[in-house]
Amino acid sequence: MLQKMPQSTSTWRAYALLIDADALAAQGRHDEAQAVLQTLIEDFGDHDVGLPANRLLAWTYAQQGKDNLAIAIEEKMLARYADEGVREQLSSAYINKAHILFNNKKYKEAAVAYDEFYRQYPTHPDRLLALYQSGLCYSRLQQTGDAVDRWEALVEADPASEISERAWVRAGDLYFQAEYYEDAKRCYQGLLDNFAQSRAAALGMLRLAQCEFNAGQDQAALQLYSEVMARFPGTGIASEAERGMEVALYRLGQSEEGGQVLAELVEQYPTSAFAADAQFEIAMRRYDAREFEAAAEEFRRVVSQFPSYSAADRAHFLMAESYHQAGQVAEARNGYEQFLMFFPESEFQITVRFKLGTIRFVEGDYMQAAVDFSTVLEEEAPDEIKRASLFNLALCKKLIGDVEGARTALADYIDKYPSDGQVADAAYQLGDILENAGEYEAAEAQYRKAIAAKPSGELKVELYCRLGICREELDDIDGAISFYEKAAKSKLKSDAYRLTALIRCAALYEQKEDYKKAITAYRDLVKHASDSELVAAAEERAAHLESITQ
């Protein structure tokens, strides 16, 4: 209808055009709205309707991303209508221009525009928004002093306004980053005073704790961290507070008087979130100092006083371990057994099962120890624990008379871990089983494998002696003598297997009528054997041989 009407300077036509343009803009038909508005401004530029027409035109350009055109319209409007008594109506033009500049990341120009708006419209409802946005501009320009000045002015003007919540946080964060902790604490406290129930309150309390920590006030920081965890459980802020608490406790624990300070904290705040951590740190100090009996008692306090502590399983494990290290085996065994009942899902289950098996093995409870080691092998365990469990299981089977099971386990161990440090012991144990079964050639192979693995001095003497026995059983006298002689050369003069090798050498020398070597062997026995009957017999044989060789 407007298009069909003749040109007119009627006020009603002007308002009709404005309403039409507004409707088109609301439908997203920005090009059509702009055409109507251009006509309206040209025909009624000096009318009151010209101001809202310009504002709407700038808005449509901004919606299309034509920010330069939008700004040009805003500036043209400000220049044209500034002196026509419509100053208050121009306020939106000022702040819209600032917003457009900000969105285009022209922070310097935007800051000037926001500041100009705040200066010209000190009572406008958006004046605090202008201050906040101006602070953001200066912050992104790295002019932190100017940014803080705007935010400080904002919270001073209205500390409890909705936008002040963000201003308190941003000002506090800038002070925090600049290590002005007292100013930062003032801002975070202002946030808590005015927005105690808001989501930002958690952040404010956390930052207060961090300020205290960075200022070296660990006890105050711990108390605040504890409050954060109590008030905001299950949140990311609470997790960050927990990490902060751990660091604060660690730092306290490193000082000379750390143990005393931590003990005072536990006594002063027995129900706080950090009390358990403090008690655990006290125990760890004792453990690291190898004061195992005292450490066990401190870990026991963690377990008994803080049963729901997040690291209760670790505390219980270390309590039992401390008893073990202190030589209190019965207490250690009880601790490990209780652990298995209380913490079936703990990551320490396998280690505890292995240690319990080791204690039972030493105590001679081979059947139950075998159960423990078998359980370890059925689970996902560190390779070191698996190796030791397989070897120990083999020994248990051997000691309870399950020779076939021991034989299989030892062969499995040697096959899986051919270069392990205990392969010499494993090969020796397997050789012993084979030798007792009369399988001398197979036993000899295992003994040779054990020697190749470079065993300890004592085991090496025994292995040479046993190799000699195997050769002798296979009627290889010369081979037997060769191994016996190697055993006899050991520096461990009183070793039982060295003396056994000397006895066999002497007997075989006599059998071969090599009396000189036999006499030397008997004299060696007389000198180093502790058994009086053996010494007397050796002395008698040496004297007899000497008498018949003169």
Contacts in CASP RR format, 6 or more apart in sequence:
PFRMAT RR
TARGET T0000
AUTHOR 0000-0000-0000
METHOD contacts of the structure
MODEL  1
MLQKMPQSTSTWRAYALLIDADALAAQGRHDEAQAVLQTLIEDFGDHDVG
LPANRLLAWTYAQQGKDNLAIAIEEKMLARYADEGVREQLSSAYINKAHI
LFNNKKYKEAAVAYDEFYRQYPTHPDRLLALYQSGLCYSRLQQTGDAVDR
WEALVEADPASEISERAWVRAGDLYFQAEYYEDAKRCYQGLLDNFAQSRA
AALGMLRLAQCEFNAGQDQAALQLYSEVMARFPGTGIASEAERGMEVALY
RLGQSEEGGQVLAELVEQYPTSAFAADAQFEIAMRRYDAREFEAAAEEFR
RVVSQFPSYSAADRAHFLMAESYHQAGQVAEARNGYEQFLMFFPESEFQI
TVRFKLGTIRFVEGDYMQAAVDFSTVLEEEAPDEIKRASLFNLALCKKLI
GDVEGARTALADYIDKYPSDGQVADAAYQLGDILENAGEYEAAEAQYRKA
IAAKPSGELKVELYCRLGICREELDDIDGAISFYEKAAKSKLKSDAYRLT
ALIRCAALYEQKEDYKKAITAYRDLVKHASDSELVAAAEERAAHLESITQ
2 13 0 8 1.000
2 16 0 8 1.000
2 17 0 8 1.000
2 20 0 8 1.000
5 13 0 8 1.000
7 43 0 8 1.000
9 43 0 8 1.000
9 44 0 8 1.000
11 47 0 8 1.000
11 49 0 8 1.000
14 40 0 8 1.000
14 43 0 8 1.000
14 44 0 8 1.000
14 47 0 8 1.000
14 49 0 8 1.000
15 49 0 8 1.000
17 36 0 8 1.000
17 37 0 8 1.000
17 39 0 8 1.000
17 40 0 8 1.000
17 44 0 8 1.000
18 37 0 8 1.000
18 40 0 8 1.000
18 49 0 8 1.000
18 52 0 8 1.000
18 53 0 8 1.000
18 56 0 8 1.000
20 36 0 8 1.000
21 33 0 8 1.000
21 36 0 8 1.000
21 37 0 8 1.000
21 40 0 8 1.000
21 53 0 8 1.000
21 56 0 8 1.000
22 33 0 8 1.000
22 56 0 8 1.000
24 30 0 8 1.000
24 32 0 8 1.000
24 33 0 8 1.000
24 36 0 8 1.000
25 33 0 8 1.000
25 56 0 8 1.000
25 59 0 8 1.000
25 60 0 8 1.000
25 63 0 8 1.000
28 63 0 8 1.000
30 60 0 8 1.000
30 61 0 8 1.000
30 63 0 8 1.000
30 64 0 8 1.000
33 56 0 8 1.000
33 60 0 8 1.000
34 57 0 8 1.000
34 60 0 8 1.000
34 61 0 8 1.000
37 53 0 8 1.000
37 54 0 8 1.000
37 56 0 8 1.000
37 57 0 8 1.000
37 60 0 8 1.000
38 57 0 8 1.000
40 49 0 8 1.000
40 50 0 8 1.000
40 53 0 8 1.000
41 50 0 8 1.000
41 53 0 8 1.000
41 54 0 8 1.000
41 57 0 8 1.000
44 50 0 8 1.000
44 53 0 8 1.000
45 53 0 8 1.000
48 86 0 8 1.000
51 77 0 8 1.000
51 81 0 8 1.000
51 86 0 8 1.000
51 89 0 8 1.000
51 90 0 8 1.000
54 73 0 8 1.000
54 76 0 8 1.000
54 77 0 8 1.000
54 80 0 8 1.000
54 81 0 8 1.000
54 93 0 8 1.000
55 77 0 8 1.000
55 92 0 8 1.000
55 93 0 8 1.000
55 96 0 8 1.000
57 73 0 8 1.000
58 69 0 8 1.000
58 70 0 8 1.000
58 71 0 8 1.000
58 73 0 8 1.000
58 74 0 8 1.000
58 77 0 8 1.000
58 93 0 8 1.000
58 96 0 8 1.000
59 70 0 8 1.000
59 96 0 8 1.000
61 67 0 8 1.000
61 69 0 8 1.000
61 70 0 8 1.000
61 73 0 8 1.000
62 70 0 8 1.000
62 96 0 8 1.000
62 100 0 8 1.000
67 100 0 8 1.000
67 103 0 8 1.000
67 104 0 8 1.000
70 96 0 8 1.000
70 100 0 8 1.000
71 97 0 8 1.000
71 100 0 8 1.000
71 101 0 8 1.000
74 93 0 8 1.000
74 94 0 8 1.000
74 96 0 8 1.000
74 97 0 8 1.000
74 100 0 8 1.000
75 97 0 8 1.000
77 90 0 8 1.000
77 93 0 8 1.000
78 90 0 8 1.000
78 93 0 8 1.000
78 94 0 8 1.000
78 97 0 8 1.000
81 89 0 8 1.000
81 90 0 8 1.000
82 90 0 8 1.000
87 120 0 8 1.000
88 121 0 8 1.000
91 117 0 8 1.000
91 120 0 8 1.000
91 121 0 8 1.000
91 124 0 8 1.000
91 126 0 8 1.000
94 113 0 8 1.000
94 116 0 8 1.000
94 117 0 8 1.000
94 120 0 8 1.000
94 121 0 8 1.000
95 113 0 8 1.000
95 114 0 8 1.000
95 117 0 8 1.000
95 126 0 8 1.000
95 129 0 8 1.000
95 130 0 8 1.000
97 113 0 8 1.000
98 110 0 8 1.000
98 113 0 8 1.000
98 114 0 8 1.000
98 117 0 8 1.000
98 130 0 8 1.000
98 133 0 8 1.000
99 110 0 8 1.000
99 133 0 8 1.000
101 107 0 8 1.000
101 109 0 8 1.000
101 110 0 8 1.000
101 113 0 8 1.000
102 110 0 8 1.000
102 114 0 8 1.000
102 133 0 8 1.000
102 136 0 8 1.000
102 137 0 8 1.000
105 140 0 8 1.000
107 136 0 8 1.000
107 137 0 8 1.000
107 138 0 8 1.000
107 140 0 8 1.000
107 141 0 8 1.000
108 137 0 8 1.000
108 141 0 8 1.000
110 133 0 8 1.000
110 134 0 8 1.000
110 137 0 8 1.000
111 134 0 8 1.000
111 135 0 8 1.000
111 137 0 8 1.000
111 138 0 8 1.000
111 141 0 8 1.000
111 146 0 8 1.000
114 130 0 8 1.000
114 131 0 8 1.000
114 133 0 8 1.000
114 134 0 8 1.000
114 135 0 8 1.000
114 137 0 8 1.000
115 130 0 8 1.000
115 134 0 8 1.000
117 124 0 8 1.000
117 126 0 8 1.000
117 127 0 8 1.000
117 130 0 8 1.000
118 127 0 8 1.000
118 130 0 8 1.000
118 131 0 8 1.000
118 134 0 8 1.000
121 127 0 8 1.000
124 130 0 8 1.000
127 157 0 8 1.000
128 154 0 8 1.000
128 157 0 8 1.000
128 158 0 8 1.000
128 161 0 8 1.000
128 163 0 8 1.000
128 164 0 8 1.000
129 163 0 8 1.000
131 150 0 8 1.000
131 151 0 8 1.000
131 153 0 8 1.000
131 154 0 8 1.000
131 157 0 8 1.000
131 167 0 8 1.000
132 150 0 8 1.000
132 151 0 8 1.000
132 154 0 8 1.000
132 163 0 8 1.000
132 166 0 8 1.000
132 167 0 8 1.000
134 150 0 8 1.000
135 146 0 8 1.000
135 147 0 8 1.000
135 150 0 8 1.000
135 151 0 8 1.000
135 170 0 8 1.000
136 147 0 8 1.000
136 170 0 8 1.000
137 147 0 8 1.000
138 144 0 8 1.000
138 145 0 8 1.000
138 146 0 8 1.000
138 147 0 8 1.000
138 150 0 8 1.000
139 147 0 8 1.000
139 170 0 8 1.000
139 174 0 8 1.000
144 174 0 8 1.000
144 178 0 8 1.000
145 174 0 8 1.000
147 170 0 8 1.000
147 174 0 8 1.000
148 171 0 8 1.000
148 174 0 8 1.000
148 175 0 8 1.000
151 167 0 8 1.000
151 168 0 8 1.000
151 170 0 8 1.000
151 171 0 8 1.000
152 171 0 8 1.000
154 161 0 8 1.000
154 163 0 8 1.000
154 164 0 8 1.000
154 167 0 8 1.000
155 164 0 8 1.000
155 167 0 8 1.000
155 168 0 8 1.000
155 171 0 8 1.000
155 187 0 8 1.000
155 190 0 8 1.000
158 164 0 8 1.000
159 168 0 8 1.000
159 190 0 8 1.000
159 193 0 8 1.000
159 194 0 8 1.000
160 194 0 8 1.000
160 195 0 8 1.000
164 194 0 8 1.000
165 191 0 8 1.000
165 194 0 8 1.000
165 195 0 8 1.000
165 198 0 8 1.000
165 200 0 8 1.000
166 200 0 8 1.000
168 187 0 8 1.000
168 188 0 8 1.000
168 190 0 8 1.000
168 191 0 8 1.000
168 194 0 8 1.000
168 195 0 8 1.000
168 200 0 8 1.000
169 187 0 8 1.000
169 188 0 8 1.000
169 191 0 8 1.000
169 200 0 8 1.000
169 203 0 8 1.000
169 204 0 8 1.000
171 187 0 8 1.000
172 183 0 8 1.000
172 184 0 8 1.000
172 187 0 8 1.000
172 188 0 8 1.000
172 207 0 8 1.000
173 184 0 8 1.000
173 207 0 8 1.000
175 181 0 8 1.000
175 183 0 8 1.000
175 184 0 8 1.000
175 187 0 8 1.000
176 184 0 8 1.000
176 207 0 8 1.000
176 210 0 8 1.000
176 211 0 8 1.000
179 214 0 8 1.000
181 211 0 8 1.000
181 212 0 8 1.000
181 214 0 8 1.000
181 215 0 8 1.000
184 207 0 8 1.000
184 211 0 8 1.000
185 208 0 8 1.000
185 211 0 8 1.000
185 212 0 8 1.000
188 204 0 8 1.000
188 205 0 8 1.000
188 207 0 8 1.000
188 208 0 8 1.000
188 211 0 8 1.000
189 208 0 8 1.000
191 200 0 8 1.000
191 201 0 8 1.000
191 204 0 8 1.000
192 201 0 8 1.000
192 204 0 8 1.000
192 205 0 8 1.000
192 208 0 8 1.000
195 201 0 8 1.000
202 228 0 8 1.000
202 231 0 8 1.000
202 232 0 8 1.000
202 235 0 8 1.000
202 237 0 8 1.000
202 238 0 8 1.000
203 237 0 8 1.000
205 224 0 8 1.000
205 227 0 8 1.000
205 228 0 8 1.000
205 231 0 8 1.000
206 224 0 8 1.000
206 225 0 8 1.000
206 228 0 8 1.000
206 237 0 8 1.000
206 240 0 8 1.000
206 241 0 8 1.000
208 224 0 8 1.000
209 221 0 8 1.000
209 224 0 8 1.000
209 225 0 8 1.000
209 228 0 8 1.000
209 241 0 8 1.000
209 244 0 8 1.000
210 221 0 8 1.000
210 244 0 8 1.000
212 218 0 8 1.000
212 220 0 8 1.000
212 221 0 8 1.000
212 224 0 8 1.000
213 221 0 8 1.000
213 244 0 8 1.000
213 247 0 8 1.000
213 248 0 8 1.000
218 248 0 8 1.000
218 251 0 8 1.000
218 252 0 8 1.000
219 252 0 8 1.000
219 261 0 8 1.000
219 265 0 8 1.000
221 244 0 8 1.000
221 248 0 8 1.000
222 245 0 8 1.000
222 248 0 8 1.000
222 249 0 8 1.000
222 265 0 8 1.000
222 269 0 8 1.000
222 272 0 8 1.000
222 274 0 8 1.000
222 278 0 8 1.000
223 269 0 8 1.000
223 272 0 8 1.000
225 241 0 8 1.000
225 242 0 8 1.000
225 244 0 8 1.000
225 245 0 8 1.000
225 248 0 8 1.000
225 273 0 8 1.000
225 274 0 8 1.000
226 241 0 8 1.000
226 245 0 8 1.000
226 269 0 8 1.000
226 272 0 8 1.000
226 273 0 8 1.000
226 274 0 8 1.000
228 237 0 8 1.000
228 238 0 8 1.000
228 241 0 8 1.000
229 238 0 8 1.000
229 241 0 8 1.000
229 242 0 8 1.000
229 245 0 8 1.000
229 273 0 8 1.000
230 273 0 8 1.000
232 238 0 8 1.000
242 273 0 8 1.000
245 273 0 8 1.000
245 274 0 8 1.000
245 277 0 8 1.000
246 277 0 8 1.000
248 274 0 8 1.000
249 262 0 8 1.000
249 274 0 8 1.000
249 277 0 8 1.000
249 278 0 8 1.000
249 281 0 8 1.000
250 281 0 8 1.000
252 258 0 8 1.000
252 259 0 8 1.000
252 261 0 8 1.000
252 262 0 8 1.000
252 265 0 8 1.000
252 278 0 8 1.000
252 281 0 8 1.000
253 259 0 8 1.000
253 261 0 8 1.000
253 262 0 8 1.000
253 281 0 8 1.000
253 285 0 8 1.000
255 261 0 8 1.000
258 285 0 8 1.000
259 281 0 8 1.000
259 282 0 8 1.000
259 285 0 8 1.000
262 278 0 8 1.000
262 279 0 8 1.000
262 281 0 8 1.000
262 282 0 8 1.000
263 278 0 8 1.000
263 282 0 8 1.000
265 274 0 8 1.000
265 275 0 8 1.000
265 278 0 8 1.000
266 275 0 8 1.000
266 278 0 8 1.000
266 279 0 8 1.000
266 282 0 8 1.000
269 275 0 8 1.000
270 305 0 8 1.000
275 305 0 8 1.000
275 306 0 8 1.000
276 302 0 8 1.000
276 305 0 8 1.000
276 306 0 8 1.000
276 309 0 8 1.000
276 310 0 8 1.000
276 311 0 8 1.000
279 298 0 8 1.000
279 301 0 8 1.000
279 302 0 8 1.000
279 305 0 8 1.000
279 306 0 8 1.000
280 299 0 8 1.000
280 302 0 8 1.000
280 309 0 8 1.000
280 311 0 8 1.000
280 315 0 8 1.000
282 298 0 8 1.000
283 295 0 8 1.000
283 298 0 8 1.000
283 299 0 8 1.000
283 301 0 8 1.000
283 302 0 8 1.000
283 315 0 8 1.000
283 318 0 8 1.000
284 295 0 8 1.000
284 318 0 8 1.000
286 292 0 8 1.000
286 294 0 8 1.000
286 295 0 8 1.000
286 298 0 8 1.000
286 322 0 8 1.000
287 295 0 8 1.000
287 299 0 8 1.000
287 318 0 8 1.000
287 322 0 8 1.000
290 325 0 8 1.000
292 322 0 8 1.000
292 323 0 8 1.000
292 325 0 8 1.000
292 326 0 8 1.000
292 327 0 8 1.000
293 322 0 8 1.000
293 326 0 8 1.000
293 328 0 8 1.000
295 318 0 8 1.000
295 322 0 8 1.000
296 319 0 8 1.000
296 322 0 8 1.000
296 323 0 8 1.000
296 326 0 8 1.000
296 328 0 8 1.000
296 331 0 8 1.000
299 315 0 8 1.000
299 316 0 8 1.000
299 318 0 8 1.000
299 319 0 8 1.000
299 322 0 8 1.000
300 319 0 8 1.000
302 309 0 8 1.000
302 312 0 8 1.000
302 315 0 8 1.000
302 319 0 8 1.000
303 312 0 8 1.000
303 315 0 8 1.000
303 316 0 8 1.000
303 319 0 8 1.000
306 312 0 8 1.000
309 315 0 8 1.000
312 343 0 8 1.000
313 339 0 8 1.000
313 342 0 8 1.000
313 343 0 8 1.000
313 346 0 8 1.000
313 347 0 8 1.000
313 348 0 8 1.000
314 348 0 8 1.000
316 335 0 8 1.000
316 338 0 8 1.000
316 339 0 8 1.000
316 342 0 8 1.000
316 343 0 8 1.000
317 339 0 8 1.000
317 346 0 8 1.000
317 348 0 8 1.000
317 351 0 8 1.000
317 352 0 8 1.000
319 335 0 8 1.000
320 331 0 8 1.000
320 332 0 8 1.000
320 334 0 8 1.000
320 335 0 8 1.000
320 336 0 8 1.000
320 338 0 8 1.000
320 339 0 8 1.000
320 352 0 8 1.000
320 355 0 8 1.000
321 332 0 8 1.000
321 355 0 8 1.000
323 329 0 8 1.000
323 331 0 8 1.000
323 332 0 8 1.000
323 335 0 8 1.000
324 332 0 8 1.000
324 355 0 8 1.000
324 359 0 8 1.000
329 359 0 8 1.000
329 362 0 8 1.000
329 363 0 8 1.000
332 355 0 8 1.000
332 359 0 8 1.000
333 356 0 8 1.000
333 359 0 8 1.000
333 360 0 8 1.000
336 352 0 8 1.000
336 355 0 8 1.000
336 356 0 8 1.000
336 359 0 8 1.000
337 356 0 8 1.000
339 346 0 8 1.000
339 348 0 8 1.000
339 349 0 8 1.000
339 352 0 8 1.000
340 349 0 8 1.000
340 352 0 8 1.000
340 353 0 8 1.000
340 356 0 8 1.000
343 349 0 8 1.000
346 352 0 8 1.000
349 379 0 8 1.000
350 376 0 8 1.000
350 379 0 8 1.000
350 380 0 8 1.000
350 381 0 8 1.000
350 382 0 8 1.000
350 385 0 8 1.000
351 385 0 8 1.000
353 372 0 8 1.000
353 375 0 8 1.000
353 376 0 8 1.000
354 372 0 8 1.000
354 373 0 8 1.000
354 376 0 8 1.000
354 381 0 8 1.000
354 385 0 8 1.000
354 388 0 8 1.000
354 389 0 8 1.000
356 372 0 8 1.000
357 368 0 8 1.000
357 369 0 8 1.000
357 372 0 8 1.000
357 373 0 8 1.000
357 392 0 8 1.000
358 369 0 8 1.000
358 392 0 8 1.000
360 366 0 8 1.000
360 368 0 8 1.000
360 369 0 8 1.000
360 372 0 8 1.000
361 369 0 8 1.000
361 392 0 8 1.000
361 395 0 8 1.000
361 396 0 8 1.000
364 399 0 8 1.000
366 396 0 8 1.000
366 399 0 8 1.000
366 400 0 8 1.000
367 396 0 8 1.000
367 400 0 8 1.000
369 392 0 8 1.000
369 396 0 8 1.000
370 393 0 8 1.000
370 396 0 8 1.000
370 397 0 8 1.000
370 400 0 8 1.000
373 389 0 8 1.000
373 390 0 8 1.000
373 392 0 8 1.000
373 393 0 8 1.000
373 396 0 8 1.000
374 393 0 8 1.000
376 385 0 8 1.000
376 386 0 8 1.000
376 389 0 8 1.000
377 386 0 8 1.000
377 389 0 8 1.000
377 390 0 8 1.000
377 393 0 8 1.000
381 389 0 8 1.000
387 413 0 8 1.000
387 416 0 8 1.000
387 417 0 8 1.000
387 420 0 8 1.000
387 422 0 8 1.000
388 422 0 8 1.000
390 409 0 8 1.000
390 412 0 8 1.000
390 413 0 8 1.000
390 416 0 8 1.000
391 410 0 8 1.000
391 413 0 8 1.000
391 422 0 8 1.000
391 425 0 8 1.000
391 426 0 8 1.000
393 409 0 8 1.000
394 405 0 8 1.000
394 406 0 8 1.000
394 409 0 8 1.000
394 410 0 8 1.000
394 413 0 8 1.000
394 426 0 8 1.000
394 429 0 8 1.000
395 406 0 8 1.000
395 429 0 8 1.000
397 403 0 8 1.000
397 405 0 8 1.000
397 406 0 8 1.000
397 409 0 8 1.000
398 406 0 8 1.000
398 429 0 8 1.000
398 433 0 8 1.000
403 433 0 8 1.000
403 437 0 8 1.000
406 429 0 8 1.000
406 433 0 8 1.000
407 430 0 8 1.000
407 433 0 8 1.000
407 434 0 8 1.000
410 426 0 8 1.000
410 427 0 8 1.000
410 429 0 8 1.000
410 430 0 8 1.000
410 433 0 8 1.000
411 430 0 8 1.000
413 420 0 8 1.000
413 422 0 8 1.000
413 423 0 8 1.000
413 426 0 8 1.000
414 423 0 8 1.000
414 426 0 8 1.000
414 427 0 8 1.000
414 430 0 8 1.000
414 449 0 8 1.000
417 423 0 8 1.000
420 426 0 8 1.000
421 453 0 8 1.000
423 449 0 8 1.000
423 450 0 8 1.000
423 453 0 8 1.000
424 450 0 8 1.000
424 451 0 8 1.000
424 453 0 8 1.000
424 454 0 8 1.000
424 455 0 8 1.000
424 456 0 8 1.000
424 459 0 8 1.000
425 450 0 8 1.000
425 455 0 8 1.000
425 459 0 8 1.000
427 446 0 8 1.000
427 447 0 8 1.000
427 449 0 8 1.000
427 450 0 8 1.000
427 453 0 8 1.000
428 446 0 8 1.000
428 447 0 8 1.000
428 450 0 8 1.000
428 455 0 8 1.000
428 459 0 8 1.000
428 462 0 8 1.000
428 463 0 8 1.000
430 446 0 8 1.000
431 442 0 8 1.000
431 443 0 8 1.000
431 446 0 8 1.000
431 447 0 8 1.000
431 450 0 8 1.000
431 466 0 8 1.000
432 443 0 8 1.000
432 466 0 8 1.000
434 440 0 8 1.000
434 442 0 8 1.000
434 443 0 8 1.000
434 446 0 8 1.000
435 443 0 8 1.000
435 466 0 8 1.000
435 469 0 8 1.000
435 470 0 8 1.000
438 473 0 8 1.000
440 470 0 8 1.000
440 473 0 8 1.000
440 474 0 8 1.000
441 470 0 8 1.000
441 474 0 8 1.000
443 466 0 8 1.000
443 470 0 8 1.000
444 467 0 8 1.000
444 470 0 8 1.000
444 471 0 8 1.000
444 474 0 8 1.000
447 463 0 8 1.000
447 466 0 8 1.000
447 467 0 8 1.000
447 470 0 8 1.000
448 467 0 8 1.000
450 459 0 8 1.000
450 463 0 8 1.000
451 460 0 8 1.000
451 463 0 8 1.000
451 464 0 8 1.000
451 467 0 8 1.000
455 463 0 8 1.000
457 490 0 8 1.000
457 492 0 8 1.000
458 492 0 8 1.000
458 495 0 8 1.000
458 497 0 8 1.000
460 490 0 8 1.000
461 487 0 8 1.000
461 490 0 8 1.000
461 492 0 8 1.000
461 495 0 8 1.000
461 497 0 8 1.000
461 498 0 8 1.000
461 501 0 8 1.000
462 487 0 8 1.000
462 497 0 8 1.000
464 483 0 8 1.000
464 484 0 8 1.000
464 486 0 8 1.000
464 487 0 8 1.000
464 497 0 8 1.000
464 501 0 8 1.000
465 483 0 8 1.000
465 484 0 8 1.000
465 487 0 8 1.000
465 497 0 8 1.000
465 498 0 8 1.000
465 500 0 8 1.000
465 501 0 8 1.000
465 504 0 8 1.000
466 497 0 8 1.000
467 483 0 8 1.000
468 479 0 8 1.000
468 480 0 8 1.000
468 482 0 8 1.000
468 483 0 8 1.000
468 484 0 8 1.000
468 487 0 8 1.000
468 501 0 8 1.000
468 504 0 8 1.000
469 480 0 8 1.000
469 504 0 8 1.000
471 477 0 8 1.000
471 479 0 8 1.000
471 480 0 8 1.000
471 482 0 8 1.000
471 483 0 8 1.000
472 480 0 8 1.000
472 504 0 8 1.000
472 508 0 8 1.000
477 508 0 8 1.000
477 511 0 8 1.000
477 512 0 8 1.000
480 504 0 8 1.000
480 508 0 8 1.000
481 505 0 8 1.000
481 508 0 8 1.000
481 509 0 8 1.000
483 501 0 8 1.000
484 501 0 8 1.000
484 502 0 8 1.000
484 504 0 8 1.000
484 505 0 8 1.000
484 508 0 8 1.000
485 501 0 8 1.000
485 505 0 8 1.000
487 497 0 8 1.000
487 498 0 8 1.000
487 500 0 8 1.000
487 501 0 8 1.000
488 498 0 8 1.000
488 501 0 8 1.000
488 502 0 8 1.000
488 505 0 8 1.000
488 521 0 8 1.000
488 524 0 8 1.000
490 498 0 8 1.000
492 498 0 8 1.000
493 527 0 8 1.000
493 528 0 8 1.000
494 528 0 8 1.000
494 529 0 8 1.000
494 530 0 8 1.000
498 528 0 8 1.000
499 525 0 8 1.000
499 528 0 8 1.000
499 529 0 8 1.000
499 534 0 8 1.000
502 521 0 8 1.000
502 524 0 8 1.000
502 525 0 8 1.000
503 521 0 8 1.000
503 525 0 8 1.000
503 534 0 8 1.000
505 517 0 8 1.000
505 518 0 8 1.000
505 521 0 8 1.000
506 518 0 8 1.000
506 521 0 8 1.000
506 522 0 8 1.000
506 525 0 8 1.000
506 538 0 8 1.000
506 541 0 8 1.000
507 518 0 8 1.000
509 515 0 8 1.000
509 517 0 8 1.000
509 518 0 8 1.000
509 521 0 8 1.000
510 518 0 8 1.000
510 541 0 8 1.000
510 545 0 8 1.000
515 545 0 8 1.000
515 548 0 8 1.000
515 549 0 8 1.000
516 549 0 8 1.000
518 541 0 8 1.000
518 545 0 8 1.000
519 542 0 8 1.000
519 545 0 8 1.000
519 546 0 8 1.000
519 549 0 8 1.000
522 538 0 8 1.000
522 539 0 8 1.000
522 541 0 8 1.000
522 542 0 8 1.000
522 545 0 8 1.000
523 538 0 8 1.000
523 542 0 8 1.000
525 534 0 8 1.000
525 535 0 8 1.000
525 538 0 8 1.000
526 535 0 8 1.000
526 538 0 8 1.000
526 539 0 8 1.000
526 542 0 8 1.000
529 535 0 8 1.000
529 538 0 8 1.000
END
